[in-house]
Amino acid sequence: MSKALYRVYVVELSKRVFTENAKFRAANPQFNGVLECLYVGMTSKLPKERFEQHKTGYRNKKGHKLSSNLVEKYGLYLRPSLYNHIDPVLTRAEALEIEEGLALELRRARYAVWYN
């Protein structure tokens, strides 16, 4: 059995997240309202499949919610142009590192970004 590949993905969020969510606003003091609000995540699934899980409030077999409340409520669509240049990786740890790096890079570019 082949080992799962992990991918990083980006979802554009409605700008309402910035006005309605205090934690999101506090995490993004650099945001000037011009660029978009984004969510950066990583998954062993295809980004499209993972986005659908977020939007439907997906729970695993044990009943644990695996979707982000922010993406479920404010997620608009995937932004492949912001992540297609990133190759899938073999370990979850690598993917988490890349996820954080991309999120911080996008914040430096003045996007408002949430990641876990």
Helices and strands as residue ranges (DSSP letters): E 7-13, H 16-20, H 22-27, E 37-43, H 47-56, H 69-74, E 75-78, G 80-82, H 92-108, E 112-115
